Amino acid sequence: MQQLFATKTALFLVPLASLTALALAFIGQYGFALQPCILCIYQRWPFAIAATLCLVAFSPWVRPAALWLLLLSALVLAVNAGIAVHHVGVEQYWWIGSEACVGPGAGTPQTLAELRAQIMATPITRCDDVAFSLFGVSMAGYNVLFSAGLACYAGLAAKIGFGNRHRQ
């Protein structure tokens, strides 16, 4: 079991999984015309950050801090799971997204200029519209599971790495 969580293995698998998630997002966007909302874009950044942190850890001058970088990537992925939970909540109307997410509030425009400004401020892709779902679960819902699972894996691998370091 410890071999599965070996630090080097995790430092390879976490960026591989993160870059795969990014590739799937871009394939959905450019291959299937699934335009991302602002929360979808926000969920891409932690994958890129986690992958970068883990890949930098292979550099000889950073290698002593590899476990810390793996732990930091676990925290970044946990934040990503939180962003995805927020996105699912907006999609399910559990709470309201920001104006950048769903557009301006319900205020009634009084003039044509206010109406035009309100229309122009409305995002092209709203966060509360589910662009694609599989088995009733949206892409944000799958990202909750994927990011949380990957964060747990990275965190456990870092914990085992720290434990092995203290035994030596």
Secondary structure as GFF3:
##gff-version 3
##sequence-region A 1 168
A	DSSP	alpha_helix	7	26	.	.	.	ID=ss1
A	DSSP	pi_helix	27	31	.	.	.	ID=ss2
A	DSSP	alpha_helix	38	56	.	.	.	ID=ss3
A	DSSP	three_ten_helix	63	65	.	.	.	ID=ss4
A	DSSP	alpha_helix	66	91	.	.	.	ID=ss5
A	DSSP	alpha_helix	99	102	.	.	.	ID=ss6
A	DSSP	alpha_helix	112	121	.	.	.	ID=ss7
A	DSSP	beta_strand	133	134	.	.	.	ID=ss8
A	DSSP	beta_strand	137	138	.	.	.	ID=ss9
A	DSSP	alpha_helix	139	167	.	.	.	ID=ss10
###
